[in-house]
């Protein structure tokens, strides 16, 4: 067996599967015993497992029996029994690895095994899907299994949170019954469920929103424990280039975007600008720069005072020359909506950043949304790296194993199919022109349709999708078209793509997650048998994608579960991939052979050229994602510090101690600046010290400082006066009221300064590349200057917090009750989130709460009391010194 696996799957996979074979055998051995249990006894296993975990057993100890229990629950509730290979896939997922399982092998069912096992720990499990429909569908589909075993399951989607409840009927009555049993709940309740299904955007934005909350009850997520990412290659690789950003509107005129859009329309390609299609950038030539300067009435656009002009000109030029309608975006209902280049889906709510989206809106002459300011952000890579354990599943990950291993530490294990795969993949046919290629594609579609065989055609863009549809319409071939414009019917169209004579034209990855059943859905056995006799579903790719796995995913739509099927790709030398990377070499071969436009070539050498081109693009995109991550890692360290401090303030953890420490650090910095340790006392600037200290804390204006005082004496006097002023403020406002105010002021100050810091880091990031001309590493300079900016921000937080608290006027007994969080504030990626407000106008205000447990005098156990002493309190030993300067100085 192991030698066969080694030959089929490679040594590392074979070794891994051989290692977990004993666990599979143990689970199978328990099947008869588990199947004999009553429904009540089966559900009782969940309580038993939790008790065994509490008694010291581990999840690994429970795995065989827990998997056997889930298998039986699935058989009883869904009528589906997990195959052995599905148990193997579940074991790989539990170990925190990626299980590569071909399309149709039942990944949705496989996930229930490790999800159930890890949910027993009581920390919540997240299952991440590629879209809202699949999140709700899969949670509702697998819900009966979890419900039968006593676990709760929830789904989150855009403006939706629901808890699976088989007794609840959705008033909207969806045609797909799997969507009908979600009782509406809050986000917090959805995250309190044992299992939560949702999309990467929802999980990521909820994390960011939690770190903008101003009261503990507004938090949604728990700590990030275990997550399984479905279609892991798409989410962790394709999606990883776009950061998750919550932004708020900033004021500004939109007229300038229209002006620059009209200006670039007058520029001529090649003469006035050049375009790099790979990088999607456009660069003005010297002549183009001169024309632009003349049009704008400026002498030199490179001058610093014209930096805003230059920015708008560059973005307008990119919008005009690099971004194409119905390829990169569509215009729908007066809005510019981005099209996902990998799936062909509309990316609703997402916007290009840095003014590019506004430039495209001006180009298309639609209403321009105002630019935005980043309030919170994180890359997908760094979000998922926060999970204690991460796993993934997909049909195509092996080609990207290097990136998945290096970035996420996720090895890939290929799971064998339940039945042998008999799909036939024909060699590529290469044509000289796109026109000839599409004629050949239409001819093949027409022939298979005449015979009754279903055909699925994949295109790379909406434009090509509609072009092919029009050619088929003229030939009288009935067909369904599926692209971003028909995304509402996506699942319905894809589900029927396996019927007799069906012709479906879809952008490459549309319909992902929905199986194509031969004979249609619901299954028609007789029709399915006829389709199999004709050879099964035939897949045609009209263009090679930049990534090999996207081509493999298209091929994987056919030949599921041992069904017959076939695939073939048609390639034109003027296709984007060929034109940019391999077309000239192949064209030279075809010219030497004297091949005309309508005659294809089919040769291993050409196929290797295409694969080499794809490998170059894959490596390029890997480098881009790695580059983005290297820079975000700098911000990620800072983000962890700020969010950690923010969380402490949110829960009122020693906020008073934190504020008093700010007094000490600020006053220490002032003394160091005006009374340097390496200067003689007569050289100290005591007058400047008094002036600065009074500006920071008015109560320090009258603090006497003797000319012969030491640095330590000066610090002690200032600290004592500041503490006295603060204690008077405490008596004036009230202890509980001031604790509440401290938290609120600190949270709002952190938020405001963090937003300003993000803006400063963005500005630094934009210009840092120029440092390479000075023979220095831009990344190292970004790390160094980013650290300086971060330290400056921390100082500003301290200064502003202290100033606000000491100048604050609050009427005794006045309510600081929070305002309700506005509903419907869904996130937008990466630019605008309607309803998200800047920190200066928070959506919620911190609630009143006590400042922690009361302190008691030491009576019996001084050591026990030392744990309750604040750093600024008198030391427990009775020396009269502060604790931090006595027995607490080494802590």
ZAMARGU-4260 file (C-alpha; in steps of 0.2 Angstrom, whole numbers, plus 5000, padded with zeros to 4 digits):
<rodrens>
0) 5000/5000/5000 | 5014/5012/5005 | 5024/5009/4989 | 5008/5012/4979 | 5005/5029/4988
5) 5023/5034/4986 | 5022/5031/4967 | 5005/5040/4966 | 5007/5054/4978 | 5025/5057/4982
10) 5036/5052/4997 | 5031/5066/5009 | 5012/5063/5007 | 5014/5044/5007 | 5024/5045/5023
15) 5011/5057/5031 | 4996/5046/5026 | 5005/5030/5032 | 5008/5038/5049 | 4990/5042/5052
20) 4983/5025/5045 | 4983/5018/5063 | 4971/5032/5068 | 4960/5028/5053 | 4960/5009/5059
25) 4955/5014/5077 | 4941/5025/5071 | 4934/5011/5059 | 4935/4998/5073 | 4924/5009/5084
30) 4910/5011/5071 | 4900/4996/5076 | 4900/5001/5094 | 4895/5019/5090 | 4882/5014/5078
35) 4873/5004/5092 | 4871/5020/5103 | 4854/5028/5104 | 4852/5046/5098 | 4853/5052/5116
40) 4868/5042/5120 | 4877/5048/5104 | 4873/5066/5109 | 4879/5062/5127 | 4897/5058/5119
45) 4900/5077/5118 | 4898/5079/5137 | 4909/5064/5140 | 4923/5070/5128 | 4923/5087/5137
50) 4924/5079/5154 | 4938/5068/5148 | 4947/5084/5142 | 4945/5092/5159 | 4952/5076/5167
55) 4969/5078/5157 | 4966/5069/5140 | 4971/5078/5124 | 4961/5081/5108 | 4973/5069/5100
60) 4968/5056/5112 | 4950/5058/5108 | 4952/5059/5089 | 4947/5041/5084 | 4932/5040/5094
65) 4926/5058/5091 | 4928/5055/5072 | 4918/5039/5073 | 4904/5049/5083 | 4904/5062/5069
70) 4903/5049/5055 | 4888/5041/5064 | 4879/5058/5067 | 4881/5062/5049 | 4874/5045/5043
75) 4859/5048/5054 | 4855/5066/5050 | 4861/5068/5032 | 4862/5050/5026 | 4880/5053/5022
80) 4894/5042/5029 | 4912/5048/5029 | 4923/5038/5017 | 4940/5032/5024 | 4949/5045/5013
85) 4938/5059/5021 | 4943/5053/5038 | 4961/5055/5032 | 4957/5072/5026 | 4950/5077/5043
90) 4965/5070/5052 | 4977/5081/5041 | 4966/5096/5045 | 4966/5093/5064 | 4985/5093/5063
95) 4985/5111/5056 | 4990/5106/5038 | 4982/5108/5021 | 4972/5094/5014 | 4972/5094/4995
100) 4956/5085/4989 | 4950/5085/4972 | 4933/5093/4967 | 4918/5083/4972 | 4927/5073/4986
105) 4916/5081/4999 | 4927/5094/5008 | 4912/5102/5016 | 4908/5085/5025 | 4926/5082/5029
110) 4927/5098/5039 | 4914/5093/5051 | 4927/5080/5058 | 4941/5092/5064 | 4928/5106/5068
115) 4919/5095/5080 | 4934/5088/5088 | 4942/5106/5091 | 4926/5113/5096 | 4926/5102/5111
120) 4939/5113/5119 | 4926/5126/5121 | 4936/5140/5112 | 4926/5142/5097 | 4931/5136/5079
125) 4930/5147/5063 | 4927/5139/5046 | 4931/5152/5033 | 4923/5151/5016 | 4925/5162/5000
130) 4908/5170/4999 | 4892/5174/5010 | 4881/5161/5001 | 4893/5147/5005 | 4895/5152/5023
135) 4876/5151/5026 | 4874/5136/5015 | 4888/5125/5023 | 4883/5130/5040 | 4864/5126/5037
140) 4869/5110/5027 | 4881/5103/5041 | 4871/5111/5055 | 4860/5095/5058 | 4877/5085/5062
145) 4882/5098/5075 | 4865/5100/5082 | 4863/5081/5085 | 4879/5081/5095 | 4874/5096/5106
150) 4885/5109/5098 | 4879/5126/5092 | 4883/5133/5075 | 4882/5150/5068 | 4884/5159/5051
155) 4890/5177/5048 | 4889/5186/5032 | 4887/5204/5026 | 4874/5212/5037 | 4869/5195/5043
160) 4872/5184/5059 | 4862/5169/5062 | 4862/5154/5074 | 4856/5137/5066 | 4840/5132/5074
165) 4830/5117/5065 | 4814/5123/5073 | 4816/5141/5066 | 4809/5145/5048 | 4815/5160/5039
170) 4800/5171/5034 | 4809/5174/5017 | 4808/5156/5013 | 4823/5153/5002 | 4822/5140/4988
175) 4837/5132/4996 | 4831/5125/5012 | 4849/5125/5019 | 4847/5144/5021 | 4830/5143/5030
180) 4835/5139/5048 | 4845/5153/5055 | 4838/5163/5069 | 4844/5181/5069 | 4857/5185/5083
185) 4870/5198/5087 | 4888/5196/5080 | 4893/5193/5098 | 4881/5178/5100 | 4886/5171/5083
190) 4904/5171/5089 | 4899/5163/5106 | 4893/5148/5096 | 4904/5132/5096 | 4906/5134/5077
195) 4905/5149/5066 | 4905/5149/5047 | 4909/5165/5038 | 4920/5174/5025 | 4937/5181/5027
200) 4931/5199/5025 | 4918/5197/5039 | 4931/5188/5051 | 4944/5201/5047 | 4933/5216/5048
205) 4925/5210/5065 | 4943/5209/5072 | 4947/5227/5067 | 4930/5233/5073 | 4933/5224/5090
210) 4949/5235/5091 | 4939/5251/5088 | 4926/5246/5102 | 4924/5258/5116 | 4915/5246/5129
215) 4918/5228/5132 | 4901/5223/5128 | 4903/5229/5110 | 4917/5215/5107 | 4912/5201/5096
220) 4926/5189/5093 | 4934/5178/5106 | 4952/5174/5105 | 4957/5166/5088 | 4960/5148/5092
225) 4957/5136/5077 | 4952/5140/5059 | 4949/5130/5044 | 4950/5139/5028 | 4940/5132/5013
230) 4948/5135/4996 | 4963/5140/5005 | 4974/5144/4990 | 4961/5157/4984 | 4960/5165/5001
235) 4978/5164/5008 | 4986/5168/4991 | 4975/5177/4978 | 4966/5187/4991 | 4982/5190/5001
240) 4987/5205/4990 | 4973/5216/4996 | 4974/5222/5014 | 4958/5223/5025 | 4955/5242/5028
245) 4941/5251/5038 | 4941/5269/5033 | 4931/5285/5036 | 4927/5299/5024 | 4938/5314/5022
250) 4933/5331/5015 | 4939/5336/4998 | 4934/5342/4981 | 4929/5329/4968 | 4930/5341/4953
255) 4949/5338/4951 | 4946/5320/4947 | 4935/5325/4932 | 4948/5338/4926 | 4962/5326/4926
260) 4952/5312/4918 | 4949/5324/4903 | 4967/5329/4903 | 4974/5311/4901 | 4961/5308/4887
265) 4971/5320/4876 | 4987/5311/4879 | 4993/5298/4866 | 5000/5281/4870 | 5018/5278/4866
270) 5021/5297/4862 | 5015/5304/4879 | 5016/5288/4890 | 5021/5270/4891 | 5011/5256/4899
275) 5018/5241/4909 | 5004/5228/4908 | 5011/5216/4921 | 5013/5230/4934 | 4997/5239/4929
280) 5007/5256/4929 | 5008/5270/4916 | 5023/5282/4915 | 5024/5299/4907 | 5037/5301/4893
285) 5047/5318/4893 | 5035/5324/4879 | 5020/5319/4889 | 5026/5328/4905 | 5028/5344/4895
290) 5011/5342/4888 | 5004/5339/4905 | 5013/5354/4912 | 5007/5365/4898 | 4989/5359/4901
295) 4990/5362/4920 | 4999/5379/4918 | 5014/5374/4929 | 5033/5375/4925 | 5039/5359/4933
300) 5027/5345/4939 | 5042/5337/4949 | 5042/5352/4961 | 5037/5348/4978 | 5023/5361/4978
305) 5015/5351/4964 | 5015/5334/4972 | 4996/5334/4973 | 4995/5337/4954 | 5007/5323/4950
310) 4998/5311/4961 | 4981/5314/4953 | 4989/5314/4935 | 4997/5297/4938 | 4981/5289/4945
315) 4971/5297/4931 | 4983/5290/4918 | 4983/5272/4927 | 4964/5273/4926 | 4964/5278/4908
320) 4977/5266/4901 | 4978/5251/4913 | 4961/5248/4920 | 4948/5241/4907 | 4929/5241/4909
325) 4921/5224/4909 | 4938/5217/4913 | 4944/5225/4929 | 4928/5233/4934 | 4910/5235/4928
330) 4898/5250/4929 | 4882/5245/4938 | 4868/5257/4944 | 4880/5272/4942 | 4894/5264/4953
335) 4911/5257/4948 | 4912/5239/4955 | 4928/5230/4955 | 4928/5212/4947 | 4939/5199/4955
340) 4952/5194/4942 | 4952/5176/4949 | 4933/5172/4951 | 4925/5185/4940 | 4914/5189/4954
345) 4909/5207/4958 | 4918/5213/4973 | 4904/5223/4981 | 4909/5236/4993 | 4928/5235/4989
350) 4937/5250/4982 | 4954/5254/4975 | 4964/5264/4987 | 4974/5280/4985 | 4962/5289/4974
355) 4963/5276/4960 | 4944/5272/4962 | 4939/5290/4961 | 4950/5292/4945 | 4941/5277/4937
360) 4924/5285/4942 | 4929/5301/4934 | 4934/5291/4918 | 4917/5283/4917 | 4909/5300/4922
365) 4899/5293/4937 | 4897/5301/4954 | 4913/5301/4963 | 4914/5295/4981 | 4925/5305/4992
370) 4942/5299/4997 | 4944/5290/5014 | 4956/5289/5028 | 4962/5273/5036 | 4955/5270/5053
375) 4961/5252/5055 | 4970/5239/5044 | 4978/5222/5043 | 4984/5211/5029 | 4975/5194/5027
380) 4992/5185/5030 | 4994/5193/5047 | 4976/5191/5052 | 4977/5172/5049 | 4994/5171/5057
385) 4986/5176/5074 | 4976/5159/5075 | 4984/5147/5087 | 4981/5133/5074 | 4977/5135/5056
390) 4972/5122/5043 | 4965/5123/5025 | 4957/5113/5011 | 4956/5115/4993 | 4957/5105/4976
395) 4973/5114/4971 | 4987/5119/4983 | 5002/5108/4978 | 5009/5121/4965 | 5009/5134/4979
400) 5016/5123/4993 | 5032/5134/4994 | 5022/5150/4998 | 5010/5141/5010 | 5024/5134/5019
405) 5035/5149/5020 | 5021/5162/5025 | 5009/5152/5035 | 5019/5136/5040 | 5006/5125/5031
410) 5012/5109/5023 | 5001/5102/5009 | 4996/5084/5010 | 4987/5076/4995 | 4972/5065/4999
415) 4969/5051/4987 | 4952/5051/4979 | 4938/5039/4984 | 4936/5032/4967 | 4950/5032/4953
420) 4950/5048/4942 | 4946/5044/4924 | 4945/5062/4917 | 4954/5064/4900 | 4964/5080/4899
425) 4968/5084/4880 | 4984/5094/4875 | 4982/5112/4872 | 4978/5119/4855 | 4988/5135/4850
430) 4981/5147/4837 | 4990/5162/4830 | 4975/5174/4834 | 4961/5176/4846 | 4949/5177/4832
435) 4954/5160/4825 | 4954/5153/4843 | 4936/5158/4847 | 4930/5151/4830 | 4937/5134/4834
440) 4930/5135/4852 | 4912/5139/4845 | 4914/5125/4832 | 4918/5112/4846 | 4904/5118/4857
445) 4892/5117/4843 | 4897/5099/4839 | 4896/5093/4857 | 4879/5102/4860 | 4872/5093/4844
450) 4877/5076/4852 | 4869/5081/4869 | 4885/5082/4879 | 4886/5096/4892 | 4900/5109/4890
455) 4907/5121/4903 | 4917/5135/4895 | 4929/5145/4906 | 4934/5163/4901 | 4946/5175/4910
460) 4935/5191/4909 | 4917/5197/4907 | 4922/5205/4890 | 4927/5188/4883 | 4913/5179/4891
465) 4900/5191/4882 | 4910/5190/4866 | 4909/5171/4866 | 4890/5172/4871 | 4887/5183/4856
470) 4896/5171/4844 | 4885/5156/4850 | 4869/5166/4849 | 4873/5170/4831 | 4875/5151/4828
475) 4859/5147/4837 | 4867/5138/4851 | 4856/5140/4867 | 4867/5143/4883 | 4868/5150/4900
480) 4881/5164/4903 | 4888/5166/4921 | 4899/5181/4925 | 4899/5195/4938 | 4884/5203/4931
485) 4873/5187/4935 | 4881/5182/4951 | 4864/5181/4960 | 4860/5166/4950 | 4877/5158/4951
490) 4873/5143/4961 | 4858/5139/4951 | 4866/5140/4934 | 4882/5130/4939 | 4871/5116/4948
495) 4862/5113/4931 | 4878/5113/4920 | 4879/5094/4920 | 4862/5092/4911 | 4860/5084/4893
500) 4865/5097/4880 | 4869/5111/4893 | 4881/5124/4887 | 4887/5136/4901 | 4900/5150/4899
505) 4907/5156/4915 | 4921/5167/4920 | 4935/5155/4926 | 4931/5152/4944 | 4913/5157/4945
510) 4902/5145/4954 | 4916/5139/4965 | 4910/5128/4980 | 4895/5121/4970 | 4897/5104/4963
515) 4891/5100/4945 | 4881/5084/4945 | 4879/5074/4929 | 4861/5074/4925 | 4857/5091/4935
520) 4853/5095/4952 | 4842/5087/4960 | 4850/5072/4952 | 4841/5063/4938 | 4849/5045/4938
525) 4843/5041/4920 | 4849/5058/4913 | 4865/5056/4922 | 4868/5039/4914 | 4865/5046/4897
530) 4878/5060/4900 | 4891/5048/4906 | 4888/5037/4891 | 4892/5053/4880 | 4909/5055/4890
535) 4903/5066/4904 | 4905/5085/4906 | 4917/5093/4894 | 4927/5108/4900 | 4934/5120/4888
540) 4947/5134/4894 | 4948/5148/4882 | 4964/5155/4889 | 4978/5150/4900 | 4977/5159/4917
545) 4993/5167/4925 | 4992/5153/4939 | 4992/5135/4935 | 4981/5130/4949 | 4967/5141/4942
550) 4968/5131/4926 | 4968/5115/4937 | 4952/5122/4946 | 4943/5124/4930 | 4948/5106/4924
555) 4943/5100/4941 | 4924/5104/4938 | 4923/5088/4928 | 4927/5070/4932 | 4921/5071/4950
560) 4919/5055/4961 | 4925/5044/4947 | 4914/5051/4934 | 4919/5052/4916 | 4924/5069/4909
565) 4937/5078/4898 | 4945/5095/4896 | 4955/5105/4884 | 4963/5122/4883 | 4963/5134/4868
570) 4977/5146/4867 | 4980/5161/4856 | 4996/5170/4854 | 4988/5187/4858 | 4981/5180/4874
575) 4988/5191/4889 | 4999/5177/4896 | 5006/5173/4879 | 5009/5191/4874 | 5018/5196/4889
580) 5029/5180/4892 | 5029/5167/4879 | 5020/5173/4863 | 5035/5179/4852 | 5045/5163/4854
585) 5030/5152/4849 | 5025/5164/4835 | 5042/5162/4828 | 5040/5143/4828 | 5023/5144/4819
590) 5030/5156/4806 | 5045/5144/4802 | 5032/5130/4800 | 5021/5140/4789 | 5006/5138/4799
595) 4990/5148/4794 | 4978/5157/4806 | 4965/5143/4808 | 4977/5129/4810 | 4982/5125/4828
600) 4998/5117/4834 | 4998/5104/4848 | 5016/5101/4854 | 5024/5097/4871 | 5037/5111/4868
605) 5024/5124/4867 | 5015/5117/4882 | 5031/5118/4892 | 5034/5136/4886 | 5016/5140/4893
610) 5020/5132/4909 | 5037/5141/4911 | 5028/5157/4908 | 5015/5153/4922 | 5029/5149/4934
615) 5037/5166/4931 | 5020/5174/4934 | 5017/5164/4950 | 5035/5168/4956 | 5032/5187/4953
620) 5016/5187/4962 | 5024/5177/4977 | 5037/5190/4977 | 5024/5204/4978 | 5014/5196/4992
625) 5030/5193/5001 | 5036/5211/4999 | 5019/5217/5005 | 5020/5206/5020 | 5038/5212/5024
630) 5032/5230/5026 | 5016/5225/5035 | 5026/5215/5048 | 5034/5232/5053 | 5016/5239/5056
635) 5010/5222/5063 | 5022/5223/5078 | 5016/5241/5082 | 4998/5235/5079 | 5000/5221/5092
640) 5007/5234/5105 | 4993/5247/5102 | 4979/5234/5102 | 4986/5226/5118 | 4987/5242/5127
645) 4970/5247/5120 | 4962/5230/5126 | 4969/5234/5144 | 4961/5251/5144 | 4945/5244/5137
650) 4943/5232/5152 | 4949/5245/5164 | 4965/5235/5169 | 4975/5247/5180 | 4971/5262/5170
655) 4974/5273/5184 | 4992/5265/5186 | 4994/5268/5168 | 4990/5286/5168 | 5001/5289/5183
660) 5015/5280/5174 | 5012/5292/5160 | 5015/5307/5172 | 5031/5299/5178 | 5038/5295/5160
665) 5033/5312/5153 | 5040/5322/5168 | 5056/5311/5167 | 5058/5315/5149 | 5056/5334/5153
670) 5069/5333/5166 | 5081/5323/5155 | 5079/5336/5141 | 5081/5352/5152 | 5093/5345/5165
675) 5104/5332/5156 | 5114/5320/5167 | 5130/5324/5158 | 5128/5343/5160 | 5133/5353/5176
680) 5119/5360/5186 | 5122/5378/5181 | 5120/5373/5163 | 5102/5366/5167 | 5087/5376/5159
685) 5076/5376/5175 | 5066/5391/5168 | 5062/5381/5152 | 5058/5366/5162 | 5045/5376/5172
690) 5038/5383/5157 | 5036/5366/5148 | 5030/5357/5164 | 5016/5371/5166 | 5011/5370/5148
695) 5009/5351/5150 | 5001/5351/5168 | 4995/5369/5174 | 4997/5364/5192 | 5016/5363/5190
700) 5017/5382/5186 | 5020/5386/5205 | 5031/5371/5210 | 5047/5378/5218 | 5063/5371/5211
705) 5079/5376/5221 | 5094/5380/5211 | 5104/5367/5220 | 5092/5353/5219 | 5097/5337/5211
710) 5089/5329/5196 | 5080/5316/5207 | 5074/5330/5219 | 5067/5339/5204 | 5058/5324/5197
715) 5051/5320/5214 | 5044/5337/5217 | 5036/5338/5200 | 5029/5320/5202 | 5022/5324/5219
720) 5014/5340/5213 | 5006/5331/5198 | 5000/5317/5208 | 4992/5329/5221 | 4984/5338/5206
725) 4977/5322/5200 | 4971/5317/5217 | 4962/5333/5219 | 4954/5330/5202 | 4948/5313/5208
730) 4940/5321/5223 | 4932/5334/5212 | 4924/5322/5200 | 4923/5306/5210 | 4933/5290/5210
735) 4921/5279/5199 | 4917/5294/5187 | 4936/5297/5185 | 4940/5279/5182 | 4927/5279/5168
740) 4934/5295/5161 | 4951/5288/5161 | 4946/5273/5150 | 4937/5284/5138 | 4950/5297/5136
745) 4964/5284/5134 | 4954/5274/5122 | 4950/5289/5111 | 4967/5296/5112 | 4975/5280/5107
750) 4962/5278/5092 | 4965/5296/5086 | 4984/5295/5087 | 4984/5277/5079 | 4974/5284/5064
755) 4986/5298/5062 | 5001/5286/5064 | 4993/5275/5050 | 4992/5290/5039 | 5011/5294/5043
760) 5016/5276/5039 | 5006/5276/5023 | 5015/5292/5017 | 5032/5285/5023 | 5028/5269/5013
765) 5024/5278/4997 | 5040/5287/4996 | 5052/5275/5004 | 5056/5266/4987 | 5066/5282/4982
770) 5079/5278/4996 | 5086/5264/4984 | 5094/5278/4974 | 5104/5282/4989 | 5111/5264/4990
775) 5101/5260/5006 | 5088/5247/5009 | 5070/5254/5008 | 5064/5241/5020 | 5077/5244/5033
780) 5074/5263/5032 | 5056/5260/5033 | 5059/5249/5049 | 5070/5262/5057 | 5059/5278/5053
785) 5043/5268/5057 | 5050/5264/5074 | 5054/5283/5077 | 5036/5287/5071 | 5029/5274/5083
790) 5039/5281/5098 | 5034/5298/5094 | 5015/5292/5093 | 5017/5284/5110 | 5024/5300/5118
795) 5010/5310/5110 | 4997/5298/5117 | 5005/5301/5135 | 5005/5320/5133 | 4987/5322/5126
800) 4980/5309/5139 | 4988/5318/5154 | 4983/5336/5147 | 4965/5331/5144 | 4963/5322/5161
805) 4970/5337/5171 | 4960/5350/5161 | 4944/5340/5161 | 4928/5347/5168 | 4914/5335/5172
810) 4899/5339/5183 | 4897/5327/5197 | 4885/5313/5194 | 4884/5317/5175 | 4880/5302/5164
815) 4894/5296/5152 | 4882/5283/5145 | 4887/5276/5128 | 4878/5280/5112 | 4871/5265/5103
820) 4882/5259/5089 | 4874/5263/5072 | 4867/5248/5063 | 4871/5243/5045 | 4889/5249/5046
825) 4896/5235/5035 | 4914/5236/5030 | 4921/5241/5013 | 4937/5235/5007 | 4949/5242/5005
830) 4943/5260/5006 | 4926/5265/5013 | 4915/5259/5027 | 4899/5268/5028 | 4895/5273/5046
835) 4913/5271/5052 | 4917/5287/5061 | 4934/5295/5065 | 4939/5293/5083 | 4935/5311/5086
840) 4916/5306/5085 | 4916/5288/5092 | 4902/5277/5088 | 4901/5271/5106 | 4908/5278/5123
845) 4915/5268/5137 | 4903/5262/5150 | 4904/5265/5168 | 4913/5251/5178 | 4923/5249/5194
850) 4942/5251/5194 | 4946/5234/5199 | 4946/5224/5216 | 4948/5235/5231 | 4965/5235/5240
855) 4966/5229/5259 | 4978/5232/5272 | 4991/5219/5275 | 4986/5208/5289 | 4992/5191/5289
860) 5001/5188/5272 | 5011/5203/5266 | 5016/5193/5250 | 4998/5191/5246 | 4995/5209/5248
865) 5010/5214/5237 | 5001/5207/5223 | 4987/5220/5225 | 4998/5235/5227 | 4999/5248/5214
870) 5016/5254/5208 | 5013/5272/5213 | 5006/5267/5231 | 5016/5268/5247 | 5027/5252/5248
875) 5020/5238/5260 | 5036/5238/5270 | 5032/5255/5278 | 5048/5264/5271 | 5037/5279/5265
880) 5043/5277/5247 | 5033/5272/5232 | 5031/5254/5229 | 5039/5255/5212 | 5055/5263/5220
885) 5056/5252/5234 | 5052/5233/5234 | 5044/5235/5217 | 5058/5242/5208 | 5064/5225/5201
890) 5047/5220/5194
</rodrens>
